[in-house]
Amino acid sequence: MGSEVIVVPIIFLTIAAISISYFYLRYRERSTIIEKGLTPEQMLALYDKKRDPLLMLKIGVVVFFFGLGMGIGMLIEEYTGHEAWVPFLIFTLTGLGFIVAFYLSKRFEKSDM
């Protein structure tokens, strides 16, 4: 019962912080665009340049490695009884996922050019 009491406010605060950050940064970006006096066509061109066509690939690779780290960590914890394997493998394999996603995106960007 004690852990649920702590987890729910942390999840709520995390979601609130992410939402507030998103809307604040979007507001600041739009304010900057208005201050520069860009036309609607220039704004659309700026937004089209900012889009990353490989974003879903990168997210998928990182999420895959995160899940792999959690799954392997839980299996090793089950067999050894040491709880340190789960966070160790989550962080290690998520970091590896970021590295793999970076190199995959570079490879796909080169093949498109």
Secondary structure, 3 states (H helix, E strand, C coil): CHHHHHHHHHHHHHHHHHHHHHHHHHHHHHHHHHHHCCCHHHHHHHHHHHCCCCHHHHHHHHHHHHHHHHHHHHHHHHHHCCCCHHHHHHHHHHHHHHHHHHHHHHHHHHHHC
